[in-house]
Amino acid sequence: MAAPPVQPVPTPAAANGDAFRLGFVGAGNLAESIARGVAASGVLPASAIRTAPHRRAERGAAFASIGAQLYDSNAQVVDDSDVVVISVKPQIVKQVLLELKPLLTEEKLLVSIAAGIKMKDLQDGQRRVMPNTPSAVGQAASVMCLGEKATQKDENRVRSLFGAIGKVWTAEEKYFDAVTGLSGSGPAYIFLAIEALADGGVAAGLPRDLALGLASQTVLGAATMVNETGKHPGQLKDQVTSPAGTTITGIRELEKGAFRGTLINAVVAAANRCKELS
Amino acid sequence: MAAPPVQPVPTPAAANGDSFRVGFIGAGNLAESIARGVAASGVLPASAIRTAPHRRAERGTAFASIGAQLFDSNAQVADDSDVVVISVKPQIVKQVLLELKPLLTEEKLLVSIAAGIKMKDLQDWSGQQRIIRVMPNTPSAVGQAASVMCLGEKATQKDENRVRSLFGAIGKVWTAEEKYFDAVTGLSGSGPAYIFLAIEALADGGVAAGLPRDLALGLASQTVLGAATMVNETGKHPGQLKDQVTSPAGTTITGIRELEKGAFRGTLINAVVAAANRCKELS
């Protein structure tokens, strides 16, 4: 039931001769997550990554710790990159794009991960992608926007870049608010769930360290099962709930507490907030 | 804050000179998952694995395809193994142990993965104390188990290391006292089902917000996988990770607020506690 993400196996750049320089305009947390994931995956050497942290020393330190090169200005970053990822705050997006326009020649591919930039703000050939924080550990859920004018080569480059740090889907722009509410904000919901599972373990008598370790590994394993078996989560749940057993007892508590409804509410509320902000 | 599971990277037996023969009594799915993981990771050569599929041809085929050796009887398997894994259904563990008792000498390590069968019973039925009891969980099937072991009185450090390398081939491994096993069942045993519900609900939320179902479900499971990977790999407290991704008046904190309204965390705590209590009742 899970849609297989359309994604080629990423080839290390050296292997296919397509080594490129990757620049980040806007050195924020999501940009750092992507940079970290890209360097760790080996798709590019860390030295191929560049950004301009401006006066924010801790952002510079974060990127430097990955092995990226630091420049003084966005213009320098763009000039010295083949693929440019734009990730600045919505308030300054327009200004930044205007400033950089002369440097964004046709040879360069611009990929926007900025919340405030829509396809209509981008030029021909530029792509919009919504990745998420687990980029940092190579398990992003990224959605690429279908655009009229991007070439197949551009699409392949974006796909291989984001495919190196997780899974990639393609979808129409109209879905991006909902995507933000789900995969954009979703990791935080799961951080809460892991904390709560650990608390439950402690409540049931486990030492904290053991409870937290089991909690995160249990969540990882369950998600891996959904990903890899391709079975409906409801079917997987059926398969592990033996009659009058421990698991169905736990499930019953979740149903009592409207666990599923609450998660639905969170996704919808976050998607609506995204729409408000745009 | 996440405790790194105390687990060395499984080393190929040849590399550290500890090559041993592992036999599975009961050629079921969990045994197969472990065997597959062990062979694929190189912890042991496949030929060091043995089992007796009895008359169930497809089980024999499954194990043979891994490269394991097939025998005709459990007795032969036990005889030709250094580590004997009891992987039959809980209801027949007693009968199997009584039958194999003469062969289960102190030179062999007995490992039980039978749910709910306590160390004391394992010792009584096998006449042995060199035993390790392991509680794995369902994601063994995809190599991402959360397994907890407890040690019998005569299990040695080398025994613990061997079991760690076997179960490390299919996920993460912890050692804990048996008194924690009911709670472990409520958390890592039953926990995957809670997350199956969560993934379904996230997908439903995506659909409610306008996404096509396939995209919503794919994003839901990958998002959960990514978040758990972050907790595992960064070693940061999940609350700290949540802080780092909730920008002021942003989309994420808006979602979090709904979860708090709905007592999301409290409900999960209830589920773990209720399942642990049910496990205690059943034992």
Contacts between the chains, C-beta under 8 A, distances in Angstrom:
chain1	res1	chain2	res2	distance
A	1	B	213	7.8
A	1	B	214	7.3
A	1	B	217	6.0
A	2	B	214	7.2
A	2	B	217	5.1
A	2	B	218	4.9
A	2	B	221	6.1
A	3	B	214	3.4
A	3	B	215	5.9
A	3	B	217	7.0
A	3	B	218	4.5
A	4	B	218	7.7
A	5	B	218	6.1
A	5	B	222	7.7
A	29	B	244	6.6
A	29	B	245	7.3
A	132	B	223	6.7
A	132	B	226	6.6
A	133	B	226	7.4
A	133	B	230	6.9
A	133	B	244	8.0
A	133	B	245	5.5
A	134	B	223	7.7
A	134	B	225	7.7
A	134	B	226	2.7
A	134	B	227	6.3
A	134	B	229	5.9
A	134	B	230	5.4
A	136	B	230	6.8
A	136	B	234	7.7
A	137	B	226	7.0
A	137	B	229	4.6
A	137	B	230	5.3
A	137	B	233	4.8
A	137	B	234	7.3
A	138	B	229	7.7
A	139	B	222	7.1
A	139	B	225	5.6
A	139	B	226	3.8
A	139	B	229	4.5
A	139	B	230	7.8
A	140	B	222	7.9
A	140	B	226	6.3
A	141	B	218	7.8
A	141	B	219	5.1
A	141	B	222	4.0
A	141	B	223	5.0
A	141	B	226	6.2
A	143	B	215	7.7
A	143	B	219	7.3
A	166	B	222	6.9
A	166	B	226	6.6
A	167	B	218	7.3
A	167	B	222	5.0
A	169	B	215	5.9
A	169	B	218	6.3
A	169	B	219	7.0
A	171	B	211	7.8
A	171	B	212	8.0
A	171	B	215	5.8
A	174	B	210	7.5
A	175	B	210	6.3
A	175	B	211	5.6
A	175	B	212	7.9
A	175	B	215	7.2
A	177	B	209	7.2
A	177	B	210	7.8
A	178	B	206	5.8
A	178	B	209	3.6
A	178	B	210	4.7
A	178	B	211	4.8
A	179	B	206	7.9
A	179	B	211	7.1
A	179	B	219	6.8
A	180	B	251	5.5
A	181	B	205	7.2
A	181	B	206	7.6
A	181	B	209	5.4
A	181	B	251	6.2
A	181	B	255	6.6
A	182	B	202	6.2
A	182	B	205	6.3
A	182	B	206	4.3
A	182	B	209	7.0
A	182	B	211	7.0
A	182	B	216	6.7
A	182	B	219	5.3
A	182	B	220	6.6
A	182	B	223	6.7
A	183	B	219	4.3
A	183	B	220	7.9
A	183	B	222	7.1
A	183	B	223	4.6
A	184	B	251	6.5
A	184	B	252	7.3
A	185	B	245	7.8
A	185	B	251	5.1
A	185	B	252	4.0
A	185	B	254	7.9
A	185	B	255	4.6
A	186	B	202	6.1
A	186	B	219	7.7
A	186	B	220	7.3
A	186	B	223	3.8
A	186	B	224	7.3
A	186	B	227	7.0
A	186	B	255	8.0
A	187	B	223	6.2
A	187	B	226	6.1
A	187	B	227	3.9
A	187	B	230	6.7
A	187	B	241	7.6
A	187	B	245	6.3
A	188	B	227	7.8
A	188	B	241	7.8
A	188	B	242	4.9
A	188	B	245	5.1
A	188	B	246	6.1
A	188	B	252	4.9
A	188	B	255	6.9
A	188	B	256	5.9
A	189	B	202	7.5
A	189	B	227	7.9
A	189	B	255	6.2
A	189	B	256	7.2
A	189	B	259	6.0
A	189	B	264	7.8
A	190	B	198	7.6
A	190	B	223	7.1
A	190	B	224	5.4
A	190	B	227	3.5
A	190	B	228	6.5
A	191	B	227	6.1
A	191	B	230	7.9
A	191	B	231	6.9
A	191	B	238	4.0
A	191	B	239	7.2
A	191	B	241	4.7
A	191	B	242	4.2
A	191	B	245	7.9
A	192	B	238	7.1
A	192	B	242	6.3
A	192	B	256	6.9
A	192	B	259	5.9
A	192	B	264	6.4
A	192	B	265	5.8
A	193	B	195	7.7
A	193	B	198	6.4
A	193	B	264	7.4
A	193	B	265	7.7
A	193	B	268	6.1
A	194	B	227	7.5
A	194	B	228	6.8
A	194	B	231	5.4
A	194	B	238	4.7
A	195	B	237	7.8
A	195	B	238	4.4
A	195	B	239	5.9
A	195	B	242	7.9
A	195	B	265	6.8
A	196	B	264	7.1
A	196	B	265	3.7
A	196	B	266	7.5
A	196	B	267	8.0
A	196	B	268	3.8
A	196	B	269	5.6
A	197	B	187	6.2
A	197	B	191	6.1
A	197	B	194	7.5
A	197	B	268	5.7
A	197	B	272	6.2
A	198	B	238	7.8
A	199	B	265	7.0
A	199	B	268	7.9
A	199	B	269	5.1
A	200	B	186	7.2
A	200	B	187	6.4
A	200	B	268	5.9
A	200	B	269	4.1
A	200	B	270	7.5
A	200	B	271	6.7
A	200	B	272	2.7
A	200	B	273	5.8
A	201	B	183	5.9
A	201	B	184	7.9
A	201	B	186	7.6
A	201	B	187	4.4
A	201	B	272	6.0
A	203	B	269	5.7
A	203	B	272	7.0
A	203	B	273	5.1
A	204	B	182	7.2
A	204	B	183	3.6
A	204	B	186	5.4
A	204	B	187	7.1
A	204	B	272	5.8
A	204	B	273	5.2
A	204	B	276	3.8
A	204	B	277	7.8
A	205	B	179	7.6
A	205	B	180	6.4
A	205	B	182	7.8
A	205	B	183	4.7
A	205	B	276	7.5
A	206	B	176	7.9
A	206	B	180	5.6
A	206	B	183	4.8
A	206	B	184	7.1
A	206	B	187	7.0
A	207	B	176	7.9
A	207	B	180	7.9
A	209	B	2	7.9
A	209	B	3	3.3
A	210	B	3	6.7
A	210	B	148	7.7
A	210	B	174	5.9
A	210	B	176	5.8
A	210	B	180	7.2
A	211	B	187	6.7
A	212	B	1	6.4
A	212	B	2	5.3
A	212	B	3	6.3
A	212	B	238	7.9
A	213	B	2	6.0
A	213	B	3	4.6
A	213	B	4	7.6
A	213	B	5	5.5
A	213	B	146	7.8
A	213	B	172	7.2
A	213	B	174	6.3
A	214	B	146	5.1
A	214	B	148	7.3
A	214	B	174	7.0
A	214	B	184	6.8
A	214	B	187	5.3
A	214	B	188	4.4
A	214	B	191	7.7
A	215	B	187	6.6
A	215	B	188	7.9
A	215	B	191	7.3
A	216	B	2	6.0
A	216	B	228	5.3
A	216	B	231	4.0
A	216	B	232	5.1
A	216	B	238	7.7
A	217	B	5	7.5
A	217	B	144	7.2
A	217	B	145	7.9
A	217	B	146	4.0
A	217	B	171	6.8
A	217	B	172	4.9
A	217	B	188	7.1
A	217	B	228	7.6
A	217	B	232	6.7
A	218	B	137	6.7
A	218	B	139	7.8
A	218	B	146	5.1
A	218	B	187	6.6
A	218	B	188	4.6
A	218	B	191	3.8
A	218	B	192	6.1
A	218	B	195	7.0
A	219	B	191	7.3
A	219	B	195	5.4
A	219	B	224	6.3
A	219	B	227	7.4
A	219	B	228	4.0
A	219	B	231	7.8
A	220	B	139	7.7
A	220	B	144	5.6
A	220	B	225	6.5
A	220	B	228	3.8
A	220	B	229	6.3
A	220	B	232	6.1
A	221	B	137	6.6
A	221	B	138	7.3
A	221	B	139	2.8
A	221	B	142	7.0
A	221	B	144	3.9
A	221	B	145	6.2
A	221	B	146	6.2
A	221	B	171	6.6
A	221	B	192	6.1
A	222	B	138	7.9
A	222	B	139	6.4
A	222	B	191	7.0
A	222	B	192	3.9
A	222	B	193	7.9
A	222	B	194	7.9
A	222	B	195	3.5
A	222	B	196	6.1
A	222	B	199	7.5
A	222	B	224	7.4
A	223	B	195	6.5
A	223	B	199	6.7
A	223	B	221	5.3
A	223	B	222	7.6
A	223	B	224	4.0
A	223	B	225	3.8
A	223	B	228	6.2
A	224	B	139	5.9
A	224	B	142	4.7
A	224	B	143	7.7
A	224	B	144	4.5
A	224	B	225	6.3
A	225	B	138	6.8
A	225	B	139	5.4
A	225	B	141	6.9
A	225	B	142	5.3
A	225	B	144	7.8
A	225	B	192	6.7
A	225	B	196	7.9
A	226	B	196	6.9
A	226	B	199	5.4
A	226	B	221	4.1
A	226	B	224	7.8
A	227	B	221	5.1
A	227	B	222	6.7
A	227	B	225	6.1
A	228	B	142	4.8
A	229	B	141	7.8
A	229	B	142	7.3
A	232	B	200	7.8
A	233	B	196	4.1
A	233	B	197	7.1
A	233	B	199	4.7
A	233	B	200	4.3
A	233	B	203	7.7
A	233	B	217	7.9
A	233	B	221	7.7
A	234	B	196	7.2
A	234	B	200	5.8
A	236	B	192	7.6
A	236	B	193	7.8
A	236	B	196	4.8
A	237	B	193	4.9
A	237	B	196	4.3
A	237	B	197	6.3
A	237	B	200	7.9
A	240	B	138	5.5
A	240	B	190	7.8
A	240	B	192	6.4
A	240	B	193	5.1
A	240	B	196	7.9
A	241	B	193	6.1
A	245	B	278	7.2
A	245	B	282	7.5
A	246	B	185	5.5
A	246	B	186	6.2
A	246	B	189	6.5
A	246	B	190	5.1
A	246	B	275	4.3
A	246	B	276	7.5
A	246	B	278	4.6
A	246	B	279	4.6
A	246	B	282	7.1
A	247	B	189	7.3
A	247	B	190	4.0
A	247	B	193	4.9
A	247	B	275	6.4
A	249	B	190	7.9
A	249	B	274	5.1
A	249	B	275	5.2
A	249	B	277	7.7
A	249	B	278	4.0
A	250	B	186	6.6
A	250	B	190	4.6
A	250	B	191	8.0
A	250	B	193	6.9
A	250	B	194	6.2
A	250	B	271	3.9
A	250	B	272	6.7
A	250	B	274	5.7
A	250	B	275	3.6
A	250	B	278	7.8
A	251	B	193	5.9
A	251	B	194	7.2
A	251	B	197	6.9
A	251	B	271	7.2
A	252	B	274	7.3
A	253	B	267	6.5
A	253	B	270	4.3
A	253	B	271	4.2
A	253	B	274	4.7
A	253	B	275	7.9
A	254	B	194	6.0
A	254	B	197	5.9
A	254	B	267	5.9
A	254	B	268	7.4
A	254	B	270	8.0
A	254	B	271	5.1
A	256	B	267	7.5
A	256	B	270	7.6
A	257	B	262	7.6
A	257	B	263	6.1
A	257	B	264	7.9
A	257	B	266	7.1
A	257	B	267	3.0
A	257	B	270	6.4
A	257	B	271	8.0
A	258	B	262	6.1
A	258	B	267	7.6
A	259	B	194	7.8
A	259	B	197	6.4
A	259	B	198	7.4
A	259	B	201	7.1
A	259	B	262	7.9
A	259	B	264	6.8
A	259	B	267	5.0
A	259	B	268	7.3
A	259	B	271	7.8
A	260	B	197	5.8
A	260	B	198	7.7
A	260	B	200	6.8
A	260	B	201	3.7
A	260	B	204	7.0
A	261	B	201	7.5
A	261	B	262	7.1
A	262	B	201	8.0
A	262	B	258	6.5
A	262	B	259	5.9
A	262	B	261	7.5
A	262	B	262	3.0
A	262	B	263	7.6
A	262	B	264	5.0
A	262	B	267	7.6
A	263	B	198	6.1
A	263	B	201	3.8
A	263	B	202	5.7
A	263	B	204	7.9
A	263	B	205	5.9
A	263	B	259	7.3
A	263	B	264	7.3
A	264	B	201	5.6
A	264	B	204	5.2
A	264	B	205	4.1
A	264	B	208	5.7
A	265	B	205	7.5
A	265	B	258	4.3
A	265	B	259	8.0
A	265	B	261	7.6
A	265	B	262	6.4
A	266	B	205	6.7
A	266	B	255	3.9
A	266	B	256	7.2
A	266	B	258	4.2
A	266	B	259	5.1
A	266	B	262	8.0
A	266	B	264	7.8
A	267	B	202	6.2
A	267	B	205	2.7
A	267	B	206	6.0
A	267	B	208	7.0
A	267	B	209	5.9
A	267	B	255	6.7
A	268	B	205	5.8
A	268	B	208	5.1
A	268	B	209	5.2
A	269	B	254	5.1
A	269	B	255	5.7
A	269	B	257	7.3
A	269	B	258	4.7
A	270	B	251	4.3
A	270	B	252	6.4
A	270	B	254	5.2
A	270	B	255	3.6
A	270	B	258	7.9
A	271	B	209	3.9
A	271	B	210	7.5
A	271	B	251	7.5
A	272	B	209	7.8
A	272	B	254	7.8
A	273	B	250	7.1
A	273	B	251	4.6
A	273	B	254	4.0
A	273	B	255	7.9
A	274	B	251	4.6
A	277	B	250	7.5
A	277	B	251	7.1
